Amino acid sequence: MTTDPRQASFEAKIAADLSIEAKDWMPEAYRQTLIRQIGQHAHSEVVGMLPEANWITRAPTLRRKTILLAKVQDEAGHGLYLYSATETLGCSRQDIYQKLLDGKMKYSSIFNYPTLSWADVGVIGWLVDGAAIVNQVALCRASYGPYARAMVKICKEESFHQRQGYEAVTVLANGSEAQRAMLQDSINRFWWPTLMMFGPNDSDSPNSAQSMAWKIKRFSNDELRQKFIDNTVPQLEALGMTAPDPELAWDETTGHYRFGAINWDEFYQVLKGQGLCNHERLAAKRRAWKNGSWVREAAAVHAGKIAAKNRVA
């Protein structure tokens, strides 16, 4: 039992499912865990814009172009919400973004895979955003209030993205043999990396147990991964497509789908910066940060002038 009344109050709020707010006292380890998780989440949103933005100018129709433009814009907004949430923890937005640029803070491994065909845009919306929703809906009940509230809006938009993605792959699945082959190829390439998005198996996840104890997370990595598979396989079958997993099968005993072993060596290599697009993604963000320096400088000068004017008034 703790003798610190602040710690006792914090633990009581967690136990009672009450939100921890920005001005509440919290253990430093809790604060740092949130900064790491929310920061990585924010980085994933802004880096995740890159593989899809690659197809904006090559979208097959005007309708597809406008949908994709709206989606990429949404992702930028998600990053803004989440960076704002990290600031409530006393973390400078510029400092945390600099850690991304310096390669000192991670983002989701899935965005280090290339988008080689138009089918990849639909598959990302369907599979990748579908996996994100499974993970993020639970975050709407995260113990930290600013994070949970940001996730409510984000999940509504992610739900649209997933539906848009599934509609796009449905068109391909009902199209020509070439379109069906393109879709199957995309599923083959993105299936396993999508399953890796939920993180390592629970036995190998160093942060999961503590995050669940603090109710930042509500479900373990393995529970979320299984839920995604159970949700997605019927959709896969409805499309007439297959997963690149010969062990994928329904288990009557457990009421869940069994699936094969994930190549965790590949996952850790991508996390170490050795994925297909790691260098390309960071180079793009560093270039954008450098090229946008004049905008930040002009905004700072303008803000200074307004502040000076208000002081005189």
C-alpha positions in Angstrom: 0.0 0.0 0.0 1.3 3.4 -0.9 1.7 6.2 1.7 1.7 9.0 -0.8 -1.9 10.4 -0.9 -1.3 11.6 -4.5 -0.4 8.1 -5.6 -3.4 6.7 -3.7 -5.7 9.1 -5.4 -4.3 8.3 -8.8 -4.7 4.5 -8.2 -8.3 5.0 -6.9 -9.2 6.9 -10.1 -7.8 4.1 -12.2 -9.6 1.5 -10.3 -12.9 3.4 -10.5 -12.5 4.0 -14.3 -12.3 7.8 -13.8 -10.3 9.8 -16.3 -6.9 11.2 -15.4 -6.8 14.8 -16.7 -3.9 17.0 -17.7 -3.8 19.0 -14.4 -4.1 15.9 -12.2 -1.1 14.5 -10.4 0.2 11.3 -12.2 3.3 9.1 -11.7 6.2 10.1 -13.9 6.3 6.6 -15.4 2.6 7.0 -16.4 3.3 10.4 -18.0 6.3 9.0 -20.0 4.4 6.0 -21.1 1.7 8.2 -22.5 4.2 10.5 -24.2 5.8 7.5 -25.9 2.5 5.9 -27.0 0.6 9.0 -28.1 3.8 10.4 -29.7 4.3 7.2 -31.7 0.6 7.2 -32.6 0.9 10.8 -33.9 4.0 10.0 -35.9 2.2 7.1 -37.5 -0.6 9.3 -38.6 1.7 11.8 -40.4 4.1 9.2 -41.8 1.1 7.2 -42.9 0.1 10.0 -45.2 3.1 9.3 -47.5 2.3 5.9 -49.0 -1.2 7.0 -50.0 -0.3 10.5 -51.1 2.0 8.7 -53.6 -1.2 7.7 -55.5 -3.2 11.0 -55.4 -2.0 12.1 -58.9 -2.4 8.6 -60.3 -5.9 7.7 -58.9 -8.0 6.1 -61.7 -10.9 8.5 -61.5 -11.8 12.0 -60.2 -14.0 10.4 -57.5 -11.1 8.2 -56.3 -8.8 11.2 -56.3 -11.1 13.3 -54.1 -11.7 10.4 -51.7 -8.0 9.9 -51.3 -7.3 13.6 -50.9 -9.9 13.8 -48.1 -8.5 10.7 -46.4 -4.9 12.1 -46.4 -6.2 15.3 -45.0 -7.9 13.4 -42.3 -4.7 11.7 -41.3 -3.0 15.1 -41.0 -5.8 16.1 -38.6 -5.3 13.0 -36.6 -1.7 13.8 -36.1 -2.6 17.3 -35.0 -5.1 16.0 -32.4 -2.5 13.6 -31.0 0.4 16.0 -30.9 -1.9 18.3 -29.0 -2.6 15.5 -26.6 1.1 15.0 -25.9 1.5 18.8 -25.2 -1.0 18.4 -22.3 1.6 16.1 -20.7 4.2 18.9 -20.7 5.9 17.7 -23.9 7.0 20.2 -26.6 5.5 19.3 -30.0 8.7 20.4 -31.7 10.8 18.3 -29.4 8.7 15.2 -30.0 8.6 15.7 -33.7 12.4 16.2 -33.8 12.7 12.8 -32.2 10.9 11.4 -35.2 13.2 13.2 -37.6 16.2 12.0 -35.7 15.1 8.4 -35.8 14.8 8.3 -32.0 11.1 7.7 -31.9 9.2 5.0 -33.7 6.0 5.0 -35.8 3.9 2.0 -37.0 6.0 -0.5 -38.9 3.3 -0.9 -41.6 4.2 2.4 -43.2 7.6 1.2 -44.2 6.2 -1.0 -46.9 5.8 0.4 -50.5 2.5 1.0 -52.3 3.2 -0.7 -55.6 -0.2 -0.6 -57.2 -3.6 1.1 -57.0 -4.9 -1.9 -55.1 -2.6 -1.1 -52.3 -4.6 2.1 -51.6 -7.8 0.1 -51.1 -6.1 -2.6 -49.1 -4.5 -0.1 -46.8 -8.0 1.4 -46.2 -9.5 -2.0 -45.6 -6.8 -4.0 -43.8 -4.5 -1.3 -42.2 -7.3 1.1 -41.2 -9.4 -1.9 -40.1 -6.6 -3.0 -37.8 -6.2 0.5 -36.5 -9.9 0.7 -35.7 -9.8 -2.6 -33.7 -6.9 -1.1 -31.7 -8.2 2.5 -31.4 -11.8 1.9 -30.4 -10.5 0.5 -27.1 -8.4 3.6 -26.8 -11.6 5.7 -26.6 -11.7 4.3 -23.0 -8.1 5.0 -22.2 -7.5 6.3 -18.7 -6.0 9.6 -19.9 -8.8 11.9 -20.8 -7.3 14.0 -23.5 -6.1 10.9 -25.4 -9.5 9.1 -25.0 -11.4 12.2 -26.3 -9.1 12.6 -29.3 -9.7 9.0 -30.2 -13.4 9.4 -30.3 -13.2 11.7 -33.3 -10.3 9.8 -34.9 -12.2 6.5 -34.8 -15.2 8.0 -36.5 -13.0 9.1 -39.4 -11.1 5.9 -39.4 -14.3 4.0 -39.7 -15.1 6.0 -42.9 -11.6 5.2 -44.2 -12.1 1.5 -43.6 -15.5 1.5 -45.4 -14.0 3.5 -48.3 -11.1 0.9 -48.5 -13.5 -2.0 -48.5 -15.6 -0.4 -51.2 -12.5 0.1 -53.4 -11.3 -3.5 -53.0 -14.9 -4.8 -53.7 -14.8 -3.0 -57.1 -11.5 -4.7 -57.9 -12.7 -8.1 -56.7 -15.7 -7.8 -59.1 -13.6 -6.5 -61.9 -11.4 -8.1 -64.6 -8.9 -10.9 -64.0 -6.1 -8.4 -64.0 -7.8 -6.4 -61.3 -8.5 -9.4 -59.2 -4.9 -10.5 -59.6 -3.7 -7.0 -58.6 -5.9 -7.2 -55.5 -4.7 -10.6 -54.5 -1.1 -9.6 -54.9 -1.7 -6.6 -52.6 -3.4 -8.7 -50.0 -0.4 -11.2 -50.1 2.0 -8.3 -49.4 0.0 -6.5 -46.7 -1.5 -9.4 -44.8 1.4 -10.3 -42.5 2.6 -6.7 -42.0 -0.9 -5.8 -40.9 -1.0 -8.5 -38.3 2.4 -7.2 -37.0 0.7 -3.8 -36.4 -0.7 -5.0 -33.1 2.8 -5.4 -31.7 4.7 -8.5 -30.4 3.1 -11.4 -28.8 2.1 -10.7 -25.2 4.9 -12.8 -23.9 7.4 -10.5 -25.7 5.8 -7.2 -25.2 7.7 -5.2 -22.5 5.1 -2.4 -22.1 1.8 -4.1 -22.6 1.2 -5.4 -19.0 1.8 -2.0 -17.3 -0.2 -0.1 -19.9 -3.1 -2.5 -19.2 -2.7 -2.1 -15.5 -3.0 1.7 -15.9 -5.9 1.2 -18.3 -4.2 3.1 -21.1 -4.8 -0.1 -23.0 -7.8 -2.3 -22.4 -6.8 -5.4 -24.4 -3.5 -7.2 -25.0 -1.7 -7.3 -28.3 -2.8 -10.9 -28.9 -6.4 -10.3 -28.1 -6.6 -7.4 -30.5 -4.9 -9.3 -33.3 -7.3 -12.2 -32.8 -10.3 -9.9 -32.9 -9.0 -8.4 -36.2 -8.5 -11.8 -37.8 -12.0 -12.9 -36.7 -13.5 -9.8 -38.1 -11.6 -9.8 -41.4 -11.6 -13.4 -42.7 -15.3 -13.3 -43.5 -14.8 -10.1 -45.5 -11.8 -11.8 -47.3 -14.0 -14.7 -48.2 -16.8 -12.4 -49.4 -14.4 -10.8 -51.8 -13.4 -14.3 -53.1 -9.8 -13.6 -52.1 -7.4 -15.6 -49.9 -4.9 -14.8 -47.2 -1.2 -15.9 -47.7 -1.5 -18.3 -44.7 -2.2 -22.0 -45.4 -2.8 -22.5 -41.6 -5.7 -20.0 -41.5 -8.8 -22.0 -40.5 -11.8 -21.8 -38.3 -11.5 -23.6 -34.9 -14.9 -24.8 -33.7 -13.5 -25.5 -30.3 -12.2 -22.0 -29.5 -14.7 -20.1 -31.7 -11.8 -18.2 -33.4 -9.7 -18.5 -36.5 -6.3 -20.2 -36.1 -3.5 -18.6 -38.0 0.2 -19.3 -38.8 3.4 -18.1 -37.2 4.2 -14.4 -37.8 7.8 -13.6 -38.9 8.8 -11.5 -36.0 12.4 -11.3 -37.3 11.0 -9.2 -40.2 9.1 -7.0 -37.7 12.1 -6.2 -35.6 14.3 -5.5 -38.7 11.7 -2.9 -39.9 11.7 -1.4 -36.4 15.5 -1.1 -36.5 15.2 0.9 -39.7 15.9 -1.8 -42.2 12.5 -2.0 -43.9 11.9 -1.4 -47.5 10.9 2.3 -47.1 12.4 3.3 -43.7 14.9 5.7 -45.2 12.5 7.0 -47.8 9.9 7.8 -45.3 12.2 9.7 -42.9 13.9 11.5 -45.8 10.5 12.8 -47.0 9.6 14.1 -43.5 13.0 15.7 -43.0 12.8 17.4 -46.5 9.3 18.7 -45.7 10.5 20.0 -42.3 13.4 21.9 -43.9 11.4 23.2 -46.8 8.7 24.5 -44.4 11.0 26.3 -42.1 10.2 29.7 -43.7 6.5 29.2 -42.9 7.3 28.5 -39.2 9.6 31.5 -39.0 7.0 33.8 -40.6 4.3 32.6 -38.3 6.5 33.2 -35.3 7.3 36.7 -36.4 3.6 37.4 -37.0 2.7 36.0 -33.6 5.4 38.3 -32.0 3.9 41.3 -33.7 0.4 40.5 -32.6 1.6 40.0 -29.0 3.5 43.3 -29.0 0.5 45.1 -30.4 -1.7 43.6 -27.7 0.8 44.7 -24.9 0.7 48.3 -26.2 -3.1 48.3 -26.3 
